[in-house]
Amino acid sequence: MIGLPAGTRIWLAAGVTDMRSGFNGLAAKVQTALSEDPFSGHVFVFRGKRGDLIKVLWWTGDGLCLLAKRLERGRFIWPQATNGSVALTQAQLSMLLEGIDWRRPERTQRPLSAL
């Protein structure tokens, strides 16, 4: 994954987004639906209706980046809310991009007999 500068916030746009949207459409959604500035340097993540495609919008300081990922199998885990936004950590974003349920990650523990 691309390294994000310290202090970068990551926002999931709750609900469904029209995945035909490009730079301008997603930037407008950030301003209107999320009440955020798309040029703030924060990362904004959007999911389509089927749930297998996400788009990430990020201002790097000299231009907007639009990244897309489609899962061949499975769906991206998304909040139940239909509007607003949800803040994620960089670790949660990494899990989301891998198709892992970022809401309930399970830590593996060594068996007690291995100690």
N, CA, C and O atoms as a GROMACS GRO file, in nm:
protein
  460
    1MET      N    1   0.083  -0.118   0.000
    1MET     CA    2   0.000   0.000   0.000
    1MET      C    3   0.088   0.124   0.000
    1MET      O    4   0.203   0.120   0.044
    2ILE      N    5   0.034   0.233  -0.049
    2ILE     CA    6   0.106   0.360  -0.052
    2ILE      C    7   0.118   0.414   0.089
    2ILE      O    8   0.021   0.416   0.164
    3GLY      N    9   0.237   0.460   0.126
    3GLY     CA   10   0.257   0.517   0.258
    3GLY      C   11   0.191   0.653   0.268
    3GLY      O   12   0.212   0.740   0.183
    4LEU      N   13   0.111   0.672   0.370
    4LEU     CA   14   0.041   0.798   0.391
    4LEU      C   15   0.117   0.882   0.493
    4LEU      O   16   0.175   0.828   0.587
    5PRO      N   17   0.119   1.014   0.475
    5PRO     CA   18   0.185   1.100   0.573
    5PRO      C   19   0.120   1.089   0.709
    5PRO      O   20   0.002   1.059   0.720
    6ALA      N   21   0.197   1.113   0.813
    6ALA     CA   22   0.144   1.112   0.950
    6ALA      C   23   0.032   1.214   0.961
    6ALA      O   24   0.040   1.323   0.905
    7GLY      N   25  -0.072   1.178   1.033
    7GLY     CA   26  -0.184   1.269   1.054
    7GLY      C   27  -0.290   1.262   0.946
    7GLY      O   28  -0.391   1.332   0.954
    8THR      N   29  -0.270   1.179   0.845
    8THR     CA   30  -0.370   1.165   0.739
    8THR      C   31  -0.491   1.090   0.794
    8THR      O   32  -0.476   0.982   0.851
    9ARG      N   33  -0.609   1.146   0.778
    9ARG     CA   34  -0.732   1.081   0.820
    9ARG      C   35  -0.787   1.000   0.704
    9ARG      O   36  -0.768   1.036   0.587
   10ILE      N   37  -0.855   0.892   0.735
   10ILE     CA   38  -0.914   0.805   0.633
   10ILE      C   39  -1.063   0.798   0.661
   10ILE      O   40  -1.104   0.764   0.772
   11TRP      N   41  -1.143   0.829   0.561
   11TRP     CA   42  -1.288   0.834   0.577
   11TRP      C   43  -1.355   0.739   0.478
   11TRP      O   44  -1.326   0.743   0.358
   12LEU      N   45  -1.445   0.654   0.528
   12LEU     CA   46  -1.531   0.572   0.443
   12LEU      C   47  -1.660   0.649   0.422
   12LEU      O   48  -1.720   0.697   0.518
   13ALA      N   49  -1.702   0.662   0.299
   13ALA     CA   50  -1.831   0.723   0.270
   13ALA      C   51  -1.937   0.614   0.287
   13ALA      O   52  -1.945   0.522   0.205
   14ALA      N   53  -2.018   0.624   0.392
   14ALA     CA   54  -2.119   0.522   0.419
   14ALA      C   55  -2.222   0.522   0.306
   14ALA      O   56  -2.244   0.622   0.239
   15GLY      N   57  -2.284   0.407   0.287
   15GLY     CA   58  -2.384   0.394   0.183
   15GLY      C   59  -2.321   0.353   0.051
   15GLY      O   60  -2.206   0.310   0.046
   16VAL      N   61  -2.398   0.367  -0.055
   16VAL     CA   62  -2.357   0.324  -0.188
   16VAL      C   63  -2.323   0.444  -0.274
   16VAL      O   64  -2.391   0.546  -0.268
   17THR      N   65  -2.217   0.433  -0.353
   17THR     CA   66  -2.173   0.540  -0.442
   17THR      C   67  -2.180   0.491  -0.586
   17THR      O   68  -2.151   0.374  -0.614
   18ASP      N   69  -2.220   0.578  -0.677
   18ASP     CA   70  -2.220   0.546  -0.820
   18ASP      C   71  -2.076   0.533  -0.865
   18ASP      O   72  -2.002   0.632  -0.868
   19MET      N   73  -2.035   0.414  -0.901
   19MET     CA   74  -1.896   0.389  -0.937
   19MET      C   75  -1.859   0.441  -1.076
   19MET      O   76  -1.744   0.427  -1.118
   20ARG      N   77  -1.955   0.500  -1.147
   20ARG     CA   78  -1.922   0.567  -1.273
   20ARG      C   79  -1.856   0.703  -1.247
   20ARG      O   80  -1.800   0.764  -1.338
   21SER      N   81  -1.864   0.749  -1.122
   21SER     CA   82  -1.807   0.879  -1.085
   21SER      C   83  -1.655   0.876  -1.095
   21SER      O   84  -1.591   0.775  -1.064
   22GLY      N   85  -1.600   0.986  -1.139
   22GLY     CA   86  -1.456   1.002  -1.147
   22GLY      C   87  -1.407   1.104  -1.046
   22GLY      O   88  -1.468   1.123  -0.940
   23PHE      N   89  -1.297   1.170  -1.079
   23PHE     CA   90  -1.238   1.270  -0.989
   23PHE      C   91  -1.340   1.374  -0.944
   23PHE      O   92  -1.360   1.395  -0.824
   24ASN      N   93  -1.406   1.439  -1.041
   24ASN     CA   94  -1.495   1.550  -1.009
   24ASN      C   95  -1.618   1.505  -0.933
   24ASN      O   96  -1.658   1.570  -0.836
   25GLY      N   97  -1.680   1.394  -0.973
   25GLY     CA   98  -1.799   1.345  -0.906
   25GLY      C   99  -1.773   1.303  -0.762
   25GLY      O  100  -1.851   1.333  -0.672
   26LEU      N  101  -1.661   1.234  -0.740
   26LEU     CA  102  -1.628   1.191  -0.604
   26LEU      C  103  -1.587   1.310  -0.517
   26LEU      O  104  -1.620   1.314  -0.398
   27ALA      N  105  -1.514   1.406  -0.575
   27ALA     CA  106  -1.476   1.526  -0.499
   27ALA      C  107  -1.601   1.604  -0.459
   27ALA      O  108  -1.607   1.658  -0.348
   28ALA      N  109  -1.700   1.610  -0.548
   28ALA     CA  110  -1.826   1.678  -0.515
   28ALA      C  111  -1.899   1.604  -0.404
   28ALA      O  112  -1.958   1.667  -0.316
   29LYS      N  113  -1.896   1.471  -0.406
   29LYS     CA  114  -1.961   1.393  -0.300
   29LYS      C  115  -1.892   1.418  -0.166
   29LYS      O  116  -1.958   1.426  -0.063
   30VAL      N  117  -1.760   1.429  -0.166
   30VAL     CA  118  -1.686   1.459  -0.042
   30VAL      C  119  -1.735   1.592   0.015
   30VAL      O  120  -1.757   1.604   0.135
   31GLN      N  121  -1.751   1.692  -0.072
   31GLN     CA  122  -1.793   1.824  -0.026
   31GLN      C  123  -1.939   1.826   0.020
   31GLN      O  124  -1.969   1.883   0.125
   32THR      N  125  -2.029   1.765  -0.055
   32THR     CA  126  -2.171   1.775  -0.024
   32THR      C  127  -2.216   1.672   0.080
   32THR      O  128  -2.274   1.709   0.182
   33ALA      N  129  -2.191   1.546   0.055
   33ALA     CA  130  -2.243   1.440   0.143
   33ALA      C  131  -2.163   1.426   0.271
   33ALA      O  132  -2.219   1.395   0.376
   34LEU      N  133  -2.031   1.448   0.264
   34LEU     CA  134  -1.946   1.429   0.381
   34LEU      C  135  -1.909   1.559   0.451
   34LEU      O  136  -1.856   1.557   0.562
   35SER      N  137  -1.936   1.671   0.387
   35SER     CA  138  -1.901   1.804   0.440
   35SER      C  139  -1.753   1.814   0.473
   35SER      O  140  -1.715   1.870   0.576
   36GLU      N  141  -1.670   1.760   0.386
   36GLU     CA  142  -1.524   1.764   0.402
   36GLU      C  143  -1.462   1.830   0.279
   36GLU      O  144  -1.528   1.848   0.177
   37ASP      N  145  -1.337   1.866   0.291
   37ASP     CA  146  -1.262   1.927   0.181
   37ASP      C  147  -1.184   1.818   0.109
   37ASP      O  148  -1.096   1.757   0.169
   38PRO      N  149  -1.213   1.791  -0.019
   38PRO     CA  150  -1.142   1.685  -0.090
   38PRO      C  151  -0.993   1.717  -0.110
   38PRO      O  152  -0.915   1.628  -0.143
   39PHE      N  153  -0.954   1.842  -0.090
   39PHE     CA  154  -0.814   1.884  -0.108
   39PHE      C  155  -0.742   1.900   0.026
   39PHE      O  156  -0.642   1.971   0.034
   40SER      N  157  -0.793   1.834   0.129
   40SER     CA  158  -0.736   1.844   0.264
   40SER      C  159  -0.616   1.751   0.284
   40SER      O  160  -0.542   1.766   0.381
   41GLY      N  161  -0.598   1.655   0.194
   41GLY     CA  162  -0.492   1.556   0.212
   41GLY      C  163  -0.542   1.429   0.279
   41GLY      O  164  -0.467   1.332   0.293
   42HIS      N  165  -0.669   1.429   0.320
   42HIS     CA  166  -0.728   1.310   0.378
   42HIS      C  167  -0.766   1.212   0.267
   42HIS      O  168  -0.775   1.250   0.151
   43VAL      N  169  -0.789   1.087   0.305
   43VAL     CA  170  -0.824   0.982   0.210
   43VAL      C  171  -0.973   0.952   0.224
   43VAL      O  172  -1.025   0.939   0.334
   44PHE      N  173  -1.041   0.942   0.110
   44PHE     CA  174  -1.186   0.916   0.107
   44PHE      C  175  -1.210   0.789   0.026
   44PHE      O  176  -1.163   0.777  -0.087
   45VAL      N  177  -1.283   0.695   0.086
   45VAL     CA  178  -1.305   0.564   0.025
   45VAL      C  179  -1.454   0.547  -0.003
   45VAL      O  180  -1.538   0.575   0.083
   46PHE      N  181  -1.486   0.499  -0.124
   46PHE     CA  182  -1.624   0.482  -0.169
   46PHE      C  183  -1.644   0.339  -0.217
   46PHE      O  184  -1.552   0.278  -0.272
   47ARG      N  185  -1.766   0.285  -0.196
   47ARG     CA  186  -1.797   0.149  -0.240
   47ARG      C  187  -1.919   0.150  -0.330
   47ARG      O  188  -2.012   0.227  -0.308
   48GLY      N  189  -1.917   0.064  -0.431
   48GLY     CA  190  -2.029   0.051  -0.522
   48GLY      C  191  -2.140  -0.036  -0.467
   48GLY      O  192  -2.127  -0.093  -0.358
   49LYS      N  193  -2.248  -0.048  -0.542
   49LYS     CA  194  -2.367  -0.120  -0.499
   49LYS      C  195  -2.340  -0.269  -0.479
   49LYS      O  196  -2.386  -0.326  -0.380
   50ARG      N  197  -2.268  -0.332  -0.570
   50ARG     CA  198  -2.242  -0.476  -0.558
   50ARG      C  199  -2.143  -0.509  -0.446
   50ARG      O  200  -2.141  -0.621  -0.395
   51GLY      N  201  -2.062  -0.411  -0.408
   51GLY     CA  202  -1.970  -0.432  -0.296
   51GLY      C  203  -1.836  -0.490  -0.333
   51GLY      O  204  -1.752  -0.512  -0.245
   52ASP      N  205  -1.813  -0.517  -0.460
   52ASP     CA  206  -1.684  -0.576  -0.499
   52ASP      C  207  -1.587  -0.473  -0.556
   52ASP      O  208  -1.475  -0.508  -0.593
   53LEU      N  209  -1.629  -0.345  -0.562
   53LEU     CA  210  -1.546  -0.239  -0.617
   53LEU      C  211  -1.540  -0.122  -0.520
   53LEU      O  212  -1.643  -0.077  -0.470
   54ILE      N  213  -1.419  -0.073  -0.495
   54ILE     CA  214  -1.404   0.050  -0.418
   54ILE      C  215  -1.317   0.147  -0.496
   54ILE      O  216  -1.236   0.108  -0.580
   55LYS      N  217  -1.336   0.276  -0.467
   55LYS     CA  218  -1.252   0.382  -0.522
   55LYS      C  219  -1.201   0.465  -0.405
   55LYS      O  220  -1.272   0.491  -0.309
   56VAL      N  221  -1.076   0.506  -0.416
   56VAL     CA  222  -1.010   0.585  -0.313
   56VAL      C  223  -0.968   0.717  -0.374
   56VAL      O  224  -0.899   0.719  -0.477
   57LEU      N  225  -1.008   0.828  -0.314
   57LEU     CA  226  -0.972   0.962  -0.360
   57LEU      C  227  -0.878   1.024  -0.258
   57LEU      O  228  -0.906   1.024  -0.138
   58TRP      N  229  -0.765   1.077  -0.307
   58TRP     CA  230  -0.663   1.131  -0.216
   58TRP      C  231  -0.590   1.245  -0.283
   58TRP      O  232  -0.540   1.231  -0.394
   59TRP      N  233  -0.583   1.359  -0.215
   59TRP     CA  234  -0.508   1.475  -0.262
   59TRP      C  235  -0.366   1.465  -0.207
   59TRP      O  236  -0.348   1.459  -0.086
   60THR      N  237  -0.266   1.462  -0.294
   60THR     CA  238  -0.128   1.444  -0.253
   60THR      C  239  -0.053   1.574  -0.236
   60THR      O  240   0.065   1.574  -0.200
   61GLY      N  241  -0.118   1.686  -0.262
   61GLY     CA  242  -0.052   1.815  -0.251
   61GLY      C  243  -0.026   1.877  -0.387
   61GLY      O  244  -0.022   1.999  -0.400
   62ASP      N  245  -0.010   1.793  -0.487
   62ASP     CA  246   0.011   1.846  -0.622
   62ASP      C  247  -0.091   1.791  -0.722
   62ASP      O  248  -0.084   1.822  -0.841
   63GLY      N  249  -0.184   1.710  -0.674
   63GLY     CA  250  -0.287   1.656  -0.761
   63GLY      C  251  -0.371   1.552  -0.690
   63GLY      O  252  -0.333   1.500  -0.585
   64LEU      N  253  -0.487   1.521  -0.748
   64LEU     CA  254  -0.575   1.418  -0.694
   64LEU      C  255  -0.535   1.281  -0.747
   64LEU      O  256  -0.501   1.267  -0.865
   65CYS      N  257  -0.538   1.182  -0.661
   65CYS     CA  258  -0.517   1.043  -0.700
   65CYS      C  259  -0.650   0.972  -0.689
   65CYS      O  260  -0.723   0.991  -0.592
   66LEU      N  261  -0.682   0.891  -0.788
   66LEU     CA  262  -0.802   0.810  -0.785
   66LEU      C  263  -0.759   0.665  -0.806
   66LEU      O  264  -0.715   0.627  -0.914
   67LEU      N  265  -0.773   0.586  -0.700
   67LEU     CA  266  -0.734   0.447  -0.705
   67LEU      C  267  -0.859   0.361  -0.702
   67LEU      O  268  -0.956   0.395  -0.633
   68ALA      N  269  -0.859   0.252  -0.774
   68ALA     CA  270  -0.974   0.161  -0.775
   68ALA      C  271  -0.925   0.018  -0.752
   68ALA      O  272  -0.816  -0.020  -0.794
   69LYS      N  273  -1.009  -0.059  -0.683
   69LYS     CA  274  -0.979  -0.201  -0.664
   69LYS      C  275  -1.108  -0.280  -0.672
   69LYS      O  276  -1.209  -0.244  -0.611
   70ARG      N  277  -1.103  -0.389  -0.748
   70ARG     CA  278  -1.216  -0.481  -0.758
   70ARG      C  279  -1.171  -0.617  -0.709
   70ARG      O  280  -1.068  -0.669  -0.752
   71LEU      N  281  -1.248  -0.675  -0.618
   71LEU     CA  282  -1.219  -0.809  -0.569
   71LEU      C  283  -1.273  -0.911  -0.669
   71LEU      O  284  -1.386  -0.897  -0.717
   72GLU      N  285  -1.195  -1.010  -0.700
   72GLU     CA  286  -1.241  -1.117  -0.789
   72GLU      C  287  -1.342  -1.206  -0.719
   72GLU      O  288  -1.436  -1.255  -0.782
   73ARG      N  289  -1.324  -1.226  -0.590
   73ARG     CA  290  -1.420  -1.303  -0.509
   73ARG      C  291  -1.444  -1.227  -0.380
   73ARG      O  292  -1.353  -1.167  -0.324
   74GLY      N  293  -1.568  -1.230  -0.334
   74GLY     CA  294  -1.600  -1.166  -0.207
   74GLY      C  295  -1.644  -1.022  -0.223
   74GLY      O  296  -1.656  -0.970  -0.334
   75ARG      N  297  -1.667  -0.960  -0.109
   75ARG     CA  298  -1.714  -0.821  -0.104
   75ARG      C  299  -1.633  -0.744   0.000
   75ARG      O  300  -1.581  -0.801   0.096
   76PHE      N  301  -1.622  -0.613  -0.023
   76PHE     CA  302  -1.559  -0.526   0.076
   76PHE      C  303  -1.658  -0.506   0.191
   76PHE      O  304  -1.776  -0.481   0.169
   77ILE      N  305  -1.607  -0.517   0.314
   77ILE     CA  306  -1.690  -0.499   0.433
   77ILE      C  307  -1.716  -0.350   0.452
   77ILE      O  308  -1.623  -0.269   0.449
   78TRP      N  309  -1.843  -0.315   0.471
   78TRP     CA  310  -1.881  -0.174   0.476
   78TRP      C  311  -1.974  -0.150   0.594
   78TRP      O  312  -2.046  -0.242   0.634
   79PRO      N  313  -1.975  -0.030   0.651
   79PRO     CA  314  -2.066   0.000   0.763
   79PRO      C  315  -2.212  -0.008   0.720
   79PRO      O  316  -2.243   0.009   0.602
   80GLN      N  317  -2.302  -0.034   0.815
   80GLN     CA  318  -2.444  -0.046   0.786
   80GLN      C  319  -2.511   0.089   0.760
   80GLN      O  320  -2.617   0.095   0.698
   81ALA      N  321  -2.449   0.197   0.806
   81ALA     CA  322  -2.509   0.330   0.789
   81ALA      C  323  -2.529   0.361   0.640
   81ALA      O  324  -2.453   0.314   0.556
   82THR      N  325  -2.632   0.440   0.610
   82THR     CA  326  -2.660   0.474   0.470
   82THR      C  327  -2.609   0.612   0.431
   82THR      O  328  -2.609   0.646   0.313
   83ASN      N  329  -2.564   0.692   0.528
   83ASN     CA  330  -2.505   0.821   0.495
   83ASN      C  331  -2.403   0.859   0.601
   83ASN      O  332  -2.393   0.794   0.705
   84GLY      N  333  -2.329   0.966   0.573
   84GLY     CA  334  -2.224   1.009   0.665
   84GLY      C  335  -2.093   0.940   0.634
   84GLY      O  336  -2.072   0.889   0.524
   85SER      N  337  -2.004   0.938   0.732
   85SER     CA  338  -1.873   0.879   0.711
   85SER      C  339  -1.827   0.807   0.837
   85SER      O  340  -1.877   0.830   0.947
   86VAL      N  341  -1.730   0.719   0.817
   86VAL     CA  342  -1.670   0.642   0.926
   86VAL      C  343  -1.519   0.659   0.915
   86VAL      O  344  -1.463   0.643   0.807
   87ALA      N  345  -1.454   0.691   1.025
   87ALA     CA  346  -1.308   0.708   1.026
   87ALA      C  347  -1.241   0.572   1.044
   87ALA      O  348  -1.286   0.490   1.124
   88LEU      N  349  -1.132   0.551   0.971
   88LEU     CA  350  -1.052   0.429   0.981
   88LEU      C  351  -0.908   0.464   1.014
   88LEU      O  352  -0.863   0.576   0.991
   89THR      N  353  -0.838   0.367   1.069
   89THR     CA  354  -0.694   0.380   1.086
   89THR      C  355  -0.626   0.328   0.958
   89THR      O  356  -0.692   0.267   0.874
   90GLN      N  357  -0.497   0.352   0.945
   90GLN     CA  358  -0.425   0.300   0.829
   90GLN      C  359  -0.424   0.148   0.829
   90GLN      O  360  -0.430   0.086   0.723
   91ALA      N  361  -0.417   0.087   0.947
   91ALA     CA  362  -0.420  -0.059   0.956
   91ALA      C  363  -0.556  -0.112   0.910
   91ALA      O  364  -0.562  -0.212   0.838
   92GLN      N  365  -0.664  -0.046   0.949
   92GLN     CA  366  -0.797  -0.089   0.906
   92GLN      C  367  -0.813  -0.073   0.755
   92GLN      O  368  -0.875  -0.157   0.690
   93LEU      N  369  -0.758   0.035   0.699
   93LEU     CA  370  -0.764   0.054   0.554
   93LEU      C  371  -0.689  -0.059   0.483
   93LEU      O  372  -0.737  -0.110   0.382
   94SER      N  373  -0.574  -0.096   0.535
   94SER     CA  374  -0.498  -0.207   0.475
   94SER      C  375  -0.580  -0.336   0.476
   94SER      O  376  -0.581  -0.410   0.377
   95MET      N  377  -0.648  -0.363   0.587
   95MET     CA  378  -0.731  -0.483   0.595
   95MET      C  379  -0.847  -0.474   0.496
   95MET      O  380  -0.878  -0.571   0.427
   96LEU      N  381  -0.912  -0.357   0.489
   96LEU     CA  382  -1.023  -0.337   0.397
   96LEU      C  383  -0.978  -0.366   0.254
   96LEU      O  384  -1.047  -0.436   0.180
   97LEU      N  385  -0.864  -0.312   0.214
   97LEU     CA  386  -0.815  -0.330   0.077
   97LEU      C  387  -0.782  -0.476   0.046
   97LEU      O  388  -0.782  -0.516  -0.070
   98GLU      N  389  -0.755  -0.555   0.149
   98GLU     CA  390  -0.727  -0.698   0.129
   98GLU      C  391  -0.853  -0.783   0.138
   98GLU      O  392  -0.847  -0.905   0.122
   99GLY      N  393  -0.968  -0.719   0.162
   99GLY     CA  394  -1.093  -0.793   0.173
   99GLY      C  395  -1.116  -0.856   0.309
   99GLY      O  396  -1.201  -0.944   0.323
  100ILE      N  397  -1.041  -0.811   0.410
  100ILE     CA  398  -1.054  -0.862   0.546
  100ILE      C  399  -1.156  -0.778   0.621
  100ILE      O  400  -1.164  -0.657   0.600
  101ASP      N  401  -1.233  -0.840   0.709
  101ASP     CA  402  -1.330  -0.768   0.791
  101ASP      C  403  -1.255  -0.681   0.892
  101ASP      O  404  -1.209  -0.731   0.994
  102TRP      N  405  -1.242  -0.554   0.864
  102TRP     CA  406  -1.166  -0.460   0.946
  102TRP      C  407  -1.238  -0.427   1.077
  102TRP      O  408  -1.177  -0.372   1.168
  103ARG      N  409  -1.368  -0.460   1.087
  103ARG     CA  410  -1.445  -0.426   1.207
  103ARG      C  411  -1.413  -0.519   1.323
  103ARG      O  412  -1.418  -0.478   1.439
  104ARG      N  413  -1.379  -0.646   1.293
  104ARG     CA  414  -1.353  -0.745   1.398
  104ARG      C  415  -1.229  -0.828   1.366
  104ARG      O  416  -1.239  -0.950   1.352
  105PRO      N  417  -1.115  -0.765   1.355
  105PRO     CA  418  -0.996  -0.846   1.330
  105PRO      C  419  -0.966  -0.934   1.451
  105PRO      O  420  -0.980  -0.890   1.565
  106GLU      N  421  -0.926  -1.054   1.425
  106GLU     CA  422  -0.897  -1.146   1.534
  106GLU      C  423  -0.747  -1.166   1.545
  106GLU      O  424  -0.679  -1.197   1.447
  107ARG      N  425  -0.698  -1.148   1.664
  107ARG     CA  426  -0.556  -1.168   1.690
  107ARG      C  427  -0.531  -1.316   1.712
  107ARG      O  428  -0.603  -1.382   1.788
  108THR      N  429  -0.431  -1.368   1.646
  108THR     CA  430  -0.395  -1.506   1.670
  108THR      C  431  -0.306  -1.512   1.793
  108THR      O  432  -0.220  -1.426   1.812
  109GLN      N  433  -0.327  -1.611   1.874
  109GLN     CA  434  -0.249  -1.624   1.997
  109GLN      C  435  -0.175  -1.755   1.998
  109GLN      O  436  -0.225  -1.857   1.949
  110ARG      N  437  -0.057  -1.751   2.054
  110ARG     CA  438   0.019  -1.876   2.068
  110ARG      C  439  -0.049  -1.964   2.171
  110ARG      O  440  -0.100  -1.914   2.271
  111PRO      N  441  -0.050  -2.093   2.147
  111PRO     CA  442  -0.105  -2.183   2.249
  111PRO      C  443  -0.022  -2.175   2.376
  111PRO      O  444   0.099  -2.152   2.370
  112LEU      N  445  -0.084  -2.195   2.491
  112LEU     CA  446  -0.015  -2.188   2.618
  112LEU      C  447   0.094  -2.293   2.628
  112LEU      O  448   0.194  -2.272   2.697
  113SER      N  449   0.076  -2.406   2.563
  113SER     CA  450   0.176  -2.513   2.571
  113SER      C  451   0.307  -2.475   2.501
  113SER      O  452   0.410  -2.538   2.525
  114ALA      N  453   0.304  -2.373   2.413
  114ALA     CA  454   0.424  -2.332   2.341
  114ALA      C  455   0.514  -2.241   2.425
  114ALA      O  456   0.626  -2.210   2.385
  115LEU      N  457   0.465  -2.198   2.539
  115LEU     CA  458   0.544  -2.107   2.623
  115LEU      C  459   0.651  -2.176   2.698
  115LEU      O  460   0.725  -2.111   2.773
   0.00000   0.00000   0.00000
